[in-house]
Amino acid sequence: MRHRRWIAWLAGAVVLLAAMGCSQEQPDELDLEAKASFDYLWEQTNREEGSEGYGLTRDRYPGNPKIASTAATGFALTAIPIGVENGWISREEGYDRADRTLDTLLRMEHEHGFFYHFVNIDTGKREWNSEISSIDTGLLMNGVLTAGQYFGGDVQKKSEQLYERVEWPWFVDKGKNQFYMAYSPEKGFQGHWDFYAEQLSLYVLAAGSPTHPIDVYDGFTRHKASYKHSEPFIHSWFGSLFTYQFSHAWVDFRGLVDRDGVDWFNNSVVASQANRQFAIDLSEKFKGVGEQSWGFTASDSPAGYNGLLGSPPSGYDNAAHQADGTVPPAGALGSVVFTPEESIAALKYFLTVPNLSGEYGLKDAFNLNAGWVGPDYIGIDKGITLLMAANYRDETVWSIFMKVPYVKRGLEALQFRNK
């Protein structure tokens, strides 16, 4: 049934694109993967009437059926306008889902506006003794503000209520001028955002707050290095590709530089190219890795979930990343706005890998060296795939998020400017 829906949607999309005279036609393969990723975020979300967890999105499927992820829920809220714009759902369906999801978030337990990383999908209560997470709250707020800006009305009012109650300074180590990573009632604050990673949008959100603003943008280390013949770029500790992607799914950094002259969009272009070159260099060591099979990023692996998968440069000595031959499709696809030709070539290869495609498109990861294909789909990986495909095609998320007044205020407060 879903395959027939894809075909019907594609036929309509081709007619629409032709009528609009669009110069950038999205390849059919990317259309299909985007629709499959949307289906995950729409269908693997609690849709039970009257449920305390209505609107919460599963961390993964089919594994851990009772665990929802706040970050995945942020991606799912962002997916709703994409679904409406593409005709996959009606505006009324989208508004209702967003509106009731925000009702759930307003009821859920929180600390100073920050949410737990993992919660029960039926109750919204903390699971796994998980942490209150600054980054997962940030990703959730990105989705909250996207839905509010797109739909207006009560959805916008509730999105503003959720965002304005976040007490950003509470999550900051004032002595170090850095966000903490986590807080738990049992252990207090833990970890620091002391190095560049996926947290860029946190600084924009915090600086733009009308109720609890703070500027800690200068608090993290910007360590530059290169890989092979790449230009030097500011890299993350493990070199995982998602760290160069997540904030860019919402914040359109194209044509902008910060107060130090850093071009974060170009930084992610170079990082993506370096990741692919690393895959090419590993092609003789690992089966199924190479110029069309790249994108090392946090994902499932034969040994379980591994957040250390990445590529050089990493750490201070290129020893922090891990590579075991596992390739997550979301790595290359999440970089489609940075490396469109290389990412689409990778997608075409991924579609040839036996058993990698399923109910919601490409599964989370594979490792041909180990004869392994992961059984699960992961919400944030389907999320980054969809959002970046939508931005590549018609700038859907960027065009909405960059209109949010808080975002404009945040970028201005951080002194971002046009190049």
ROGU-640227 format. One record per residue (C-alpha): chain; x, y, z. Coordinates in Angstrom, 3 decimals, always signed. Example, Ala and Ser with C-alpha at 12.3 -4.5 7.8 and 13.67 -1.06 7.14 Angstrom:
BEGIN
chaine;xx;yy;zz
A;+12.300;-4.500;+7.800
A;+13.670;-1.060;+7.140
! end
This chain:
BEGIN
chaine;xx;yy;zz
A;+0.000;+0.000;+0.000
A;+2.752;+2.439;+0.960
A;+4.592;+1.738;-2.297
A;+1.464;+2.644;-4.278
A;+1.182;+5.883;-2.287
A;+4.791;+6.712;-3.170
A;+4.098;+6.165;-6.872
A;+0.971;+8.344;-6.773
A;+2.814;+11.100;-4.925
A;+5.773;+10.973;-7.324
A;+3.504;+11.276;-10.341
A;+1.855;+14.342;-8.846
A;+5.220;+15.827;-7.854
A;+6.576;+15.500;-11.386
A;+3.534;+17.314;-12.795
A;+3.794;+20.035;-10.145
A;+7.524;+20.568;-10.696
A;+7.001;+20.805;-14.436
A;+4.187;+23.308;-13.979
A;+6.322;+25.422;-11.653
A;+9.292;+25.336;-13.992
A;+11.560;+24.225;-11.140
A;+15.180;+24.018;-12.189
A;+16.254;+21.666;-9.401
A;+14.517;+18.340;-9.846
A;+14.945;+15.923;-6.982
A;+15.947;+12.406;-8.048
A;+13.250;+9.786;-7.691
A;+15.365;+7.797;-5.235
A;+15.633;+10.734;-2.857
A;+11.896;+11.405;-3.175
A;+11.166;+7.841;-2.134
A;+13.561;+7.891;+0.805
A;+12.184;+11.238;+1.970
A;+8.617;+9.927;+1.858
A;+9.609;+6.748;+3.682
A;+11.346;+8.813;+6.363
A;+8.238;+10.977;+6.728
A;+6.113;+7.850;+7.105
A;+8.297;+6.714;+10.001
A;+7.940;+10.029;+11.808
A;+4.195;+10.220;+11.144
A;+3.285;+6.616;+11.852
A;+5.725;+5.718;+14.635
A;+4.343;+8.501;+16.781
A;+1.736;+7.954;+19.485
A;-1.629;+8.564;+17.807
A;-3.808;+7.128;+20.562
A;-6.701;+9.424;+21.464
A;-6.538;+10.464;+25.102
A;-3.031;+9.105;+25.660
A;-0.746;+11.061;+27.982
A;+1.992;+10.472;+25.421
A;+0.094;+11.601;+22.335
A;+2.485;+12.956;+19.714
A;+5.659;+11.445;+21.171
A;+7.838;+9.688;+18.593
A;+9.545;+6.341;+18.981
A;+13.278;+6.337;+19.393
A;+13.534;+3.312;+17.108
A;+11.419;+0.705;+15.336
A;+10.768;-2.194;+15.687
A;+13.024;-2.240;+18.765
A;+12.128;-0.694;+22.144
A;+8.433;-0.154;+21.373
A;+7.702;+1.830;+24.553
A;+10.596;+4.292;+24.342
A;+10.095;+7.755;+22.845
A;+12.872;+10.238;+22.118
A;+12.427;+13.953;+22.680
A;+14.843;+14.687;+19.826
A;+12.916;+12.378;+17.485
A;+9.752;+14.210;+18.516
A;+11.420;+17.479;+17.468
A;+12.194;+15.988;+14.071
A;+8.614;+14.669;+13.823
A;+7.138;+18.095;+14.561
A;+9.319;+19.521;+11.804
A;+8.227;+16.735;+9.470
A;+4.594;+17.833;+9.710
A;+4.967;+21.007;+7.591
A;+7.035;+18.976;+5.104
A;+4.185;+16.492;+4.865
A;+1.631;+19.232;+4.300
A;+3.749;+20.998;+1.676
A;+4.174;+17.743;-0.254
A;+0.534;+16.722;-0.037
A;+1.260;+13.629;+2.061
A;-1.170;+14.851;+4.739
A;-3.740;+17.628;+4.814
A;-3.128;+20.914;+6.585
A;-5.944;+20.033;+8.968
A;-4.316;+16.719;+9.855
A;-0.990;+18.444;+10.377
A;-2.420;+21.216;+12.530
A;-4.274;+18.751;+14.742
A;-1.196;+16.542;+15.236
A;+1.032;+19.513;+16.051
A;-1.532;+21.138;+18.346
A;-2.114;+18.044;+20.452
A;+1.578;+17.187;+20.543
A;+2.309;+20.572;+22.059
A;-0.450;+19.944;+24.620
A;+1.420;+16.799;+25.615
A;+4.716;+18.655;+25.921
A;+3.124;+21.344;+28.060
A;+1.890;+18.641;+30.468
A;+5.094;+16.593;+30.588
A;+7.537;+16.701;+33.464
A;+10.471;+19.036;+32.934
A;+13.159;+20.922;+34.820
A;+13.199;+24.660;+34.179
A;+11.773;+23.933;+30.714
A;+14.278;+21.189;+29.815
A;+13.090;+17.665;+28.977
A;+14.267;+14.144;+29.642
A;+16.072;+12.470;+26.743
A;+14.015;+9.248;+26.757
A;+10.444;+8.934;+27.984
A;+7.667;+6.373;+27.963
A;+5.682;+6.785;+24.765
A;+2.383;+6.129;+26.558
A;+2.866;+8.277;+29.657
A;+5.553;+10.839;+28.821
A;+7.375;+9.823;+32.004
A;+11.147;+9.411;+32.301
A;+12.562;+6.064;+31.174
A;+15.912;+4.312;+31.667
A;+16.867;+6.850;+34.345
A;+17.736;+9.046;+31.381
A;+19.141;+12.516;+31.747
A;+17.561;+15.915;+31.341
A;+19.303;+16.836;+28.075
A;+20.230;+20.274;+26.797
A;+20.800;+19.156;+23.195
A;+17.693;+16.990;+22.993
A;+15.620;+19.838;+24.422
A;+17.189;+22.123;+21.820
A;+16.303;+19.783;+18.960
A;+12.793;+19.477;+20.363
A;+12.474;+23.280;+20.540
A;+13.622;+23.533;+16.918
A;+10.658;+21.377;+15.982
A;+8.286;+23.194;+18.324
A;+9.173;+26.568;+16.796
A;+9.000;+25.228;+13.236
A;+5.464;+23.933;+13.787
A;+4.426;+27.147;+15.508
A;+5.764;+29.377;+12.761
A;+4.166;+27.255;+10.039
A;+0.682;+26.807;+11.478
A;+0.168;+29.947;+13.544
A;-2.910;+30.150;+15.767
A;-2.964;+28.076;+18.947
A;-0.007;+26.029;+17.733
A;+2.120;+29.151;+17.606
A;+0.901;+30.335;+21.019
A;+1.732;+26.984;+22.594
A;+5.113;+26.839;+20.853
A;+5.961;+30.256;+22.286
A;+4.863;+29.138;+25.737
A;+7.122;+26.069;+25.576
A;+10.111;+27.994;+24.257
A;+9.805;+30.991;+26.567
A;+9.705;+28.836;+29.703
A;+13.128;+27.289;+28.964
A;+15.568;+28.797;+31.471
A;+18.728;+28.606;+29.393
A;+21.028;+30.165;+32.029
A;+20.082;+27.423;+34.510
A;+21.862;+24.877;+32.273
A;+25.078;+26.904;+32.025
A;+28.290;+26.499;+34.012
A;+28.930;+30.188;+34.581
A;+32.552;+29.592;+35.560
A;+33.344;+27.974;+32.222
A;+30.775;+29.870;+30.136
A;+29.575;+26.538;+28.726
A;+26.318;+24.643;+28.543
A;+26.213;+21.489;+30.576
A;+25.280;+18.416;+28.552
A;+23.003;+16.764;+31.084
A;+21.308;+16.981;+34.434
A;+19.756;+14.292;+36.591
A;+18.093;+14.550;+40.001
A;+20.466;+11.854;+41.263
A;+23.781;+13.236;+39.981
A;+23.218;+16.893;+39.231
A;+24.871;+18.450;+36.190
A;+27.177;+16.359;+34.008
A;+29.444;+17.035;+31.044
A;+30.077;+20.245;+29.145
A;+29.624;+21.403;+25.584
A;+33.289;+22.341;+25.502
A;+34.083;+21.347;+21.907
A;+32.381;+21.968;+18.575
A;+29.610;+19.455;+17.798
A;+25.919;+19.430;+16.904
A;+24.981;+22.095;+19.457
A;+25.180;+25.267;+17.328
A;+21.437;+25.846;+17.311
A;+21.433;+25.809;+21.131
A;+23.329;+29.097;+21.136
A;+20.855;+30.663;+18.721
A;+17.878;+29.525;+20.795
A;+19.423;+30.718;+24.047
A;+20.530;+34.095;+22.723
A;+17.118;+34.757;+21.144
A;+15.040;+34.095;+24.251
A;+12.960;+37.095;+25.392
A;+12.584;+35.597;+28.875
A;+15.869;+33.839;+29.723
A;+18.553;+34.955;+27.257
A;+22.223;+34.078;+27.536
A;+25.191;+34.192;+25.171
A;+27.713;+31.400;+25.727
A;+28.658;+31.071;+22.070
A;+32.341;+31.746;+22.749
A;+32.558;+29.008;+25.380
A;+33.443;+26.011;+23.229
A;+36.767;+25.094;+21.632
A;+37.102;+25.542;+17.891
A;+39.934;+23.210;+16.940
A;+40.958;+23.296;+13.296
A;+42.583;+20.431;+11.445
A;+42.484;+18.853;+8.004
A;+42.293;+15.408;+6.487
A;+44.584;+14.589;+3.585
A;+44.386;+17.578;+1.243
A;+41.239;+19.190;+2.642
A;+41.279;+22.764;+3.804
A;+41.462;+23.006;+7.608
A;+38.044;+23.030;+9.269
A;+36.580;+23.133;+12.769
A;+35.913;+19.513;+13.652
A;+34.003;+17.638;+16.310
A;+35.655;+15.360;+18.846
A;+34.663;+12.030;+17.280
A;+34.230;+13.319;+13.721
A;+30.720;+11.858;+13.525
A;+28.971;+13.336;+10.508
A;+25.721;+14.134;+12.340
A;+27.582;+16.755;+14.358
A;+28.055;+18.753;+11.161
A;+24.406;+18.340;+10.147
A;+21.838;+18.588;+12.942
A;+21.827;+22.343;+13.596
A;+21.964;+22.977;+9.837
A;+18.700;+21.091;+9.353
A;+16.945;+24.157;+10.823
A;+19.356;+27.095;+10.794
A;+20.222;+28.211;+7.276
A;+23.877;+29.159;+7.661
A;+24.383;+29.620;+3.927
A;+25.889;+33.003;+3.197
A;+26.399;+33.787;+6.887
A;+29.548;+34.159;+8.967
A;+29.768;+34.591;+12.714
A;+31.511;+37.376;+14.580
A;+34.838;+35.614;+14.097
A;+34.240;+35.164;+10.375
A;+33.469;+31.423;+10.582
A;+31.371;+30.060;+7.712
A;+29.660;+27.090;+9.328
A;+27.968;+25.939;+6.132
A;+31.252;+25.668;+4.265
A;+32.718;+23.994;+7.345
A;+30.158;+21.206;+6.966
A;+30.836;+20.944;+3.240
A;+34.525;+20.309;+3.906
A;+33.745;+17.921;+6.778
A;+31.434;+15.883;+4.528
A;+34.051;+15.719;+1.796
A;+36.658;+14.579;+4.337
A;+34.319;+11.864;+5.614
A;+33.887;+10.543;+2.078
A;+37.636;+10.637;+1.440
A;+38.178;+8.623;+4.611
A;+35.761;+6.002;+3.267
A;+37.696;+5.867;-0.003
A;+40.900;+5.350;+1.958
A;+39.301;+2.463;+3.869
A;+37.924;+0.745;+0.773
A;+40.624;-1.923;+0.738
A;+40.212;-2.640;+4.440
A;+36.424;-2.886;+4.626
A;+34.021;-4.439;+2.155
A;+31.182;-2.135;+1.146
A;+33.033;+1.075;+2.033
A;+34.265;+3.546;-0.571
A;+33.487;+6.502;-2.789
A;+29.800;+5.589;-3.045
A;+29.435;+4.136;+0.438
A;+30.374;+6.639;+3.100
A;+28.896;+8.783;+5.851
A;+30.429;+7.561;+9.098
A;+28.259;+8.790;+11.948
A;+26.743;+7.588;+15.210
A;+24.531;+4.574;+14.491
A;+23.761;+0.978;+15.223
A;+26.584;-1.462;+14.516
A;+27.128;-5.231;+14.792
A;+28.283;-4.619;+18.385
A;+25.347;-2.371;+19.296
A;+24.786;+1.366;+19.154
A;+28.076;+3.247;+18.710
A;+28.224;+7.007;+19.124
A;+31.959;+7.088;+18.388
A;+31.772;+6.176;+14.704
A;+33.296;+8.976;+12.676
A;+36.235;+10.114;+10.597
A;+39.360;+12.214;+11.000
A;+40.163;+14.811;+12.041
A;+39.067;+13.853;+15.557
A;+40.178;+14.700;+19.056
A;+43.528;+16.440;+19.176
A;+45.457;+13.574;+17.624
A;+43.028;+11.900;+15.176
A;+42.568;+8.997;+17.569
A;+39.103;+9.723;+18.999
A;+36.981;+8.334;+16.146
A;+36.165;+4.696;+15.483
A;+35.624;+2.907;+12.172
A;+34.626;-0.744;+11.905
A;+33.154;-0.883;+8.398
A;+29.660;+0.130;+9.530
A;+27.951;+2.544;+7.141
A;+24.771;+4.397;+8.206
A;+22.868;+5.772;+5.166
A;+21.756;+8.820;+7.153
A;+25.373;+9.977;+7.232
A;+25.700;+10.602;+3.521
A;+22.026;+11.532;+3.065
A;+22.123;+14.052;+5.885
A;+24.836;+15.853;+3.923
A;+22.843;+16.136;+0.702
A;+22.739;+19.929;+1.002
A;+26.528;+19.997;+1.383
A;+27.558;+17.338;-1.142
A;+24.515;+16.707;-3.363
A;+26.152;+14.682;-6.130
A;+28.158;+12.495;-3.767
A;+25.213;+11.971;-1.404
A;+22.798;+10.987;-4.174
A;+25.390;+8.604;-5.643
A;+25.657;+7.027;-2.189
A;+21.869;+6.684;-1.977
A;+21.800;+4.841;-5.270
A;+24.425;+2.441;-3.958
A;+22.624;+1.922;-0.644
A;+19.523;+0.852;-2.559
A;+21.502;-2.049;-4.023
A;+22.571;-3.440;-0.632
A;+20.583;-6.625;+0.049
A;+18.020;-6.364;+2.863
A;+18.875;-2.739;+3.645
A;+15.568;-1.369;+2.332
A;+12.312;-2.066;+4.117
A;+9.071;-0.653;+5.440
A;+10.451;+2.824;+6.107
A;+13.089;+2.993;+3.438
A;+16.736;+2.458;+4.316
A;+17.429;+0.838;+7.677
A;+19.815;+2.440;+10.100
A;+23.122;+0.826;+9.131
A;+24.940;-2.073;+7.508
A;+28.347;-3.697;+7.705
A;+29.142;-5.941;+4.761
A;+32.471;-6.862;+6.312
A;+30.536;-8.506;+9.137
A;+27.648;-9.690;+6.923
A;+25.290;-7.545;+9.003
A;+22.306;-5.320;+8.279
A;+20.730;-3.577;+11.243
A;+17.079;-4.514;+11.841
A;+15.971;-1.126;+13.149
A;+15.123;+2.357;+11.943
A;+16.158;+5.191;+14.275
A;+13.973;+8.261;+14.576
A;+16.651;+10.953;+14.525
A;+18.358;+9.314;+11.541
A;+15.143;+9.192;+9.532
A;+14.615;+12.755;+10.723
A;+17.886;+14.192;+9.453
A;+17.379;+12.331;+6.171
A;+13.944;+13.878;+5.638
A;+14.790;+17.412;+6.744
A;+17.902;+17.675;+4.629
A;+16.130;+16.194;+1.596
A;+13.387;+18.804;+2.030
A;+15.940;+21.597;+2.329
A;+17.805;+20.325;-0.718
A;+14.658;+20.209;-2.789
A;+12.945;+23.477;-1.881
A;+14.434;+24.817;+1.370
A;+11.251;+23.835;+3.220
A;+12.553;+23.829;+6.788
A;+15.012;+26.690;+6.313
A;+12.312;+28.939;+4.867
A;+10.076;+28.356;+7.897
A;+12.605;+28.338;+10.721
A;+14.496;+31.418;+9.598
A;+11.265;+33.427;+9.852
A;+10.901;+32.662;+13.571
A;+11.398;+35.984;+15.420
A;+13.348;+34.288;+18.220
A;+15.760;+32.811;+15.687
A;+16.262;+36.163;+14.000
A;+16.902;+37.738;+17.399
A;+19.331;+34.984;+18.356
A;+21.416;+35.258;+15.198
A;+21.504;+39.022;+15.578
A;+22.532;+38.770;+19.238
A;+25.360;+36.407;+18.296
A;+26.424;+38.895;+15.608
A;+26.013;+36.647;+12.602
A;+26.175;+38.656;+9.390
A;+26.045;+38.188;+5.648
A;+29.355;+37.395;+4.020
! end
